[in-house]
Amino acid sequence: MSHRPPGSLPAFFSYYETPVKLVADEVGHVIGWKLSKADGGWERADDLVRKILLVGGDEIEELSRNEFIEYTEHDRGRYLRGAGPIFALYETVNAIVEQADLERRPLTPHESALVAGIRRKTFVMFEEQLQQAGDPAADPSLGIEGSSSS
């Protein structure tokens, strides 16, 4: 992987199957954040910046913004348990995916669109809660940027 120009941040990756985002701080330094599978928040991961941008490797995959959102919400829905509207939506997604698995078939285009839409919504909701709780890496705008409706 080659060095990315500063204007190409935020950038999104999977590192050993964990969602990672690279962002610039207020003075332009690159900061790494990885998803915590314990609580769904973001853990500082500056040690990964050099590995991702300069070293590379088979364990690193660059993701689009949409892939990053899907991947993050897949993991939150898989590893976290709780009550409330976000977790009800995770259960809905899990039920859709499990039904397709039981029927040994891929998701239909309608199911895929429904799952992607729900995950985008849960991403924004989860990030808003993290932001309110003071998580410095929370960014609900990633889920709504470029969208004409929420």
C-alpha positions as CSV (number, residue, x, y, z in Angstrom):
1,M,0.0,0.0,0.0
2,S,1.3,3.4,-0.8
3,H,1.4,6.6,1.2
4,R,-2.0,8.4,1.0
5,P,-2.2,12.2,0.4
6,P,-3.5,14.1,3.4
7,G,-6.7,15.1,1.5
8,S,-7.8,11.5,1.3
9,L,-8.8,11.2,4.9
10,P,-10.9,9.8,6.5
11,A,-9.8,6.4,5.2
12,F,-11.3,3.1,6.2
13,F,-9.8,-0.4,6.5
14,S,-10.2,-3.8,7.9
15,Y,-7.1,-4.8,10.0
16,Y,-7.2,-8.5,11.1
17,E,-11.0,-8.4,10.5
18,T,-11.5,-5.3,12.7
19,P,-12.8,-2.0,11.3
20,V,-10.2,0.8,11.5
21,K,-10.6,4.4,10.5
22,L,-7.8,6.9,9.9
23,V,-8.6,10.5,10.4
24,A,-6.6,13.8,10.5
25,D,-6.5,15.8,13.7
26,E,-6.8,19.6,13.8
27,V,-3.1,20.0,12.9
28,G,-3.1,17.4,10.1
29,H,-1.6,14.4,12.0
30,V,-3.1,11.0,11.0
31,I,-4.8,9.3,13.9
32,G,-6.0,5.7,13.9
33,W,-9.1,4.3,15.6
34,K,-10.2,0.7,15.8
35,L,-13.6,-0.7,16.8
36,S,-13.8,-2.1,20.3
37,K,-15.7,-5.4,20.1
38,A,-16.2,-5.1,23.9
39,D,-18.4,-1.9,23.8
40,G,-18.8,-0.8,20.2
41,G,-16.8,2.4,20.8
42,W,-13.5,3.5,19.3
43,E,-10.0,2.7,20.7
44,R,-7.1,4.8,19.8
45,A,-4.8,2.8,17.4
46,D,-2.0,5.1,16.3
47,D,0.3,2.1,16.2
48,L,-1.7,0.9,13.1
49,V,-1.2,4.0,11.1
50,R,2.3,3.2,9.8
51,K,1.4,-0.5,9.3
52,I,-1.7,0.4,7.2
53,L,-0.3,3.3,5.2
54,L,3.3,2.3,4.7
55,V,3.8,-1.4,5.3
56,G,0.6,-3.1,4.2
57,G,0.0,-6.8,4.2
58,D,-2.6,-9.5,3.6
59,E,-4.2,-8.6,6.9
60,I,-5.1,-5.1,5.7
61,E,-8.0,-4.4,3.3
62,E,-9.1,-0.9,2.3
63,L,-12.8,-0.3,2.6
64,S,-15.2,2.2,1.1
65,R,-17.2,4.3,3.5
66,N,-20.3,2.1,2.9
67,E,-18.3,-1.1,3.4
68,F,-16.8,0.4,6.6
69,I,-20.3,1.2,7.9
70,E,-21.6,-2.2,7.0
71,Y,-18.6,-4.0,8.6
72,T,-18.8,-1.9,11.8
73,E,-22.5,-2.5,12.2
74,H,-22.0,-6.2,11.4
75,D,-19.5,-6.5,14.3
76,R,-21.6,-4.4,16.7
77,G,-24.6,-6.5,16.0
78,R,-22.6,-9.7,16.4
79,Y,-20.6,-8.9,19.5
80,L,-22.8,-6.5,21.5
81,R,-25.9,-7.2,23.6
82,G,-28.3,-4.8,25.1
83,A,-31.8,-3.3,25.1
84,G,-33.3,-0.4,23.2
85,P,-34.0,0.5,19.6
86,I,-30.5,-0.1,18.3
87,F,-30.4,-3.6,19.6
88,A,-33.9,-4.3,18.3
89,L,-32.7,-3.3,14.8
90,Y,-29.6,-5.5,15.2
91,E,-32.0,-8.4,16.0
92,T,-34.0,-7.6,12.9
93,V,-30.9,-7.7,10.7
94,N,-29.8,-10.9,12.4
95,A,-33.2,-12.5,11.8
96,I,-33.1,-11.6,8.1
97,V,-29.6,-13.0,7.6
98,E,-30.3,-16.1,9.7
99,Q,-33.4,-16.9,7.6
100,A,-31.4,-16.7,4.4
101,D,-28.7,-18.9,5.9
102,L,-31.4,-21.5,7.0
103,E,-32.7,-21.5,3.5
104,R,-29.1,-21.8,2.2
105,R,-29.4,-18.9,-0.1
106,P,-27.9,-15.4,-0.5
107,L,-29.9,-12.4,0.6
108,T,-32.4,-11.2,-2.1
109,P,-31.7,-7.7,-3.5
110,H,-34.6,-6.5,-1.4
111,E,-33.2,-8.1,1.8
112,S,-29.7,-6.8,1.0
113,A,-31.0,-3.2,0.6
114,L,-33.0,-3.6,3.8
115,V,-30.0,-4.8,5.8
116,A,-27.8,-2.1,4.4
117,G,-30.4,0.6,5.2
118,I,-30.9,-0.7,8.8
119,R,-27.1,-0.8,9.3
120,R,-26.6,2.7,8.1
121,K,-29.4,3.8,10.5
122,T,-27.9,1.9,13.5
123,F,-24.4,3.3,12.6
124,V,-25.7,6.9,12.9
125,M,-27.7,6.1,16.1
126,F,-24.8,4.3,17.8
127,E,-22.3,7.0,16.8
128,E,-24.7,9.7,18.2
129,Q,-24.8,7.8,21.5
130,L,-21.0,7.5,21.6
131,Q,-20.7,11.2,20.8
132,Q,-23.0,12.1,23.6
133,A,-20.9,9.9,25.9
134,G,-17.8,11.8,24.9
135,D,-16.1,9.3,22.6
136,P,-13.7,11.5,20.7
137,A,-13.7,9.3,17.5
138,A,-17.5,9.1,17.2
139,D,-18.7,10.5,13.9
140,P,-22.4,10.0,13.0
141,S,-21.9,12.1,9.9
142,L,-20.1,9.2,8.2
143,G,-23.5,7.5,8.0
144,I,-25.4,10.4,6.6
145,E,-22.9,12.2,4.4
146,G,-24.0,12.5,0.8
147,S,-27.4,11.2,1.6
148,S,-30.5,13.3,0.7
149,S,-32.5,11.7,3.4
150,S,-31.8,10.0,6.7
